[in-house]
Amino acid sequence: MKIKSTYNCIIIDDERFARELIADYLKSFSEFTVIGKYKSTLLTRDVLKSGTPIDVIFLDIQMPYETGIEFLKKNTIKPKVIFTTAYPEYALDGYNFEVVDYLLKPIPEKRFNKAIQKLIRILDTEDKAKAFEYTELVRNQFIKLKSGTLEHKIFFNELIRIQADGEYARYIATNKTFFVLASLKKIITQLPDSFIQVHRSHIVAMSEIKGREKYTLILNDLTQIPIGKTYRTKVLKQLKF
């Protein structure tokens, strides 16, 4: 049970061949998407500050301007880190920074795949823990959402509807909106019965439904939400109008 369908990765290595090799190896794993390849840690500042979710960093150690070790010391890095280096003497630093793995160049594909399988197990375990925490929050009548680098607490009686927006979900509450990387299929299982999915792209609070015109719901704020064909029987039965 994963919260995310894919994990975003960046590769930081001053050797172009090494960057391309790692990116090529990752093509065998649908769980991961490479969103950036950088020859220096200095070039990653914009993406790290942008709020774009980054789950994994493949990080070389010995690089000009700033080493991978210096980069980790200067930054509070939340993504999982896999060291890639030609210098075995840095292995101890990997333990000090609790990196997922330490890959010695030239990196054999078999050894790389072993590191990725370890990474997948770690991410999957953390996702299950997050899902459990999310479910516990539901029982307390509120949820905590991470939008970019910020965390927000939303009570269910403030939540009007949730709308799919690509890989993200738009939580629309009273006077505020949040974007979260999540699928409606996952979200609906963690909401109380006072919410109903009426379309593959829409979940609404039943208390916000004012009326219906054929296969369109009218909400209290006059927003019109379509009732999807595959949801009609269930929705009409549950709403009873």
N, C-alpha and C positions, 0 to 999 in steps of 0.2 A: 504494500500500500504506500504509494508515493504521493507527496504533496505536489511535486513538480514532475512534469513529463520529461523535461530535459534540464541539464545543468549547464550553465554558461562557464566557459573556460577562457583564460587568456594565457598566452605563452610569452615569456620574457627571456630572451637569449640573444647575445650579440652576434651569434653565428646564424646566418640565414639558413644554411643547410639543416642545422639542428631544429630551428623553428618549423621548417617545412616537414621535416621527418616526423616530429611529434604530431603536427596537424594531420599528416597522412595516416599515422597509426590510429588516431582518434576516429577516423572515418569508419572504422570497424565497429564503433560503439555508438548506437543510436541515442544513448542516454546523454551524450555530450555534444555541445555546440561551441565551436571556437568563434568567439566574437572579436578577437583581437590578437595580433602578433606584433611584438615590440622588440627592438634591438637594445633598448635601454629602459631601466626603471623610470627614468625621468619622463619618458614619453607616455607613461601610464597614468599620470596625474589626473588628466581630464576624465578618463573613463572611471577612475576610482572615485572621483568626486561627483560624477554625473547622476548617481543613484541607480545606474543600471545594475541589476543583480549579477554578481560574480560569485560563482560557487567554488571554482578551482583555479589555482595559479600554478603553472609549470614554470619553475624559477631556476635560472642558471645562477651560479654563485660568483664565479670570477668574471666580472664584466667591467668595462671602462666607466669612469665617472662615479659609479656607486655599485658595490657588490650586492649580491642577493642577501647576504647576512646584514649589511648596513641598511638595506631596504626594509627588512623585517624589524630591525631594531627601531627604526624611525616611525614605522607605521603600525597601527593596531589593525592587523589583518584578520578578518573574519573568515575569508574563503579558506578552503583546504589547500595546502601547499605541498607540491611534490618537487623536490630538488632535482635538478639535472646538471651534472658537472663532470669535468674530466679529472677532478682532483679528489681522490679517496680520503685525503686527510681531513676533509670537511665533514665527514660522516657524523662526528660527535655533535656538531652544530645542529644537525638534523634532529637529534634527540632533544637538544636544549630548546628548540623551537616547536617541538611536537609536530613535525611535518609528517605527512602520511607515509611517504617513502623517499628513498634516496637512490636515484638512478645514475649509474656511472656510464659516461660516454666512452666509446660509441654504444648507444643503447640498443641491445638486441630486441626485436619485436616480442619475442616470447617473454623476456623480462619486463618489458613495458606492459604487456597484457596482464601479467601477474599483479603489477602495481595497480592497474585500473580495477581489477576484480576486488582488490583490497579496498580501494576507494569507494566502489559501489556498495560494498557491505557497510562501510562506515556511514555513507550518506543515507542508505536505506534505514539503518538503525536510528539515525537522528530524525529522519522523516517520521518514523513510527512514533518516536517520542513526542514530536511536535503535534502529530495527529491526536495522540492521547491527551496532551495538554489542551489542545483546542476543544476536544470533546468535554473535558472537565469544565472549561470556561462556559460552554453552552449551558451546562447545568446551573451555572450561577447567574443566568439571565444576561450575560454580556459576552462579548468576544473582544480579543485583542488582535488588531491587524497591524502588520508591518507594511508601510507604504514608503518605499525608498529606504532611507535611514531612520525614519521615525516610526514609533509605535503608538497606536491609538486604541482607546477603549471605547466601544460602542455598545450601548444597551439596546436590546432587541426592540423595546418600545420606541426607539428613535430611528430604527432602520425601516426605510420605506420599500426599497427594492434593490435587487442586484442584477446587473446586466453584463453579459459577456462582451469583452472588447479584445478580440484576438486571443492571445494567451493569458490576458489579464481579466480580472473581474472588477467591475466598477460598483463599489458599495455606495448607494445613495441614501444618506440619512438626513435627518432634519438639519437644514442649513449647512451641510458639509458632504463632501464626496471624496472617496478614497479609491486608489487603484492598487490591486493586490495581484500578484502572480498566482493564479489558482483557476481551477476549472469549476463550472457550475455543477457538474456531475459529482464532484467531491464536496462542494459547499453544501448542497442540499441535504446530504446525509448527516451534516453536523448542525443543522438548524432545527428549532422546535417545530411542532406541528402547526404553529400559527403562520408558517411560511409555506408557499406552494409554488412549484415550478410549473409555469404555464406555457413555456416555449423553450426551445433549446438554448435561447439566449436570454431568458428572463425568469427571475424568481421574484415574487412579490409577497409582501405582508398582507394577509387576508383582511386585516383591519383597515387597510388602505384602499380596498376595492369598493368603489361607490356604486358601480353598476356595470351593465354589459350591453353592447349593441352587436348582436349576432356573435361573431367570433373575435370580438375586440373588447377588452376590459377597460373601463374608465376608472381611473384612480381619483382619490380625493383632491389631488392637485390638478385634475383634468388631463393628466398624462394618459395616452392611449397605448395599451400593450396588447399585441396580437396573441391569440391563443393558438398554439401550434397544432397542426392536424393530429399528430400522434398523442397529444396531451388532452384533446377535447373531451373525450368521454370521462376521464378521471376528473378533470377540472370542473365540468358542468355538474357532475354528480356531487362533488365536494362542496361547490358553492351553492347549489340548489336554487339557481335562478338563471 
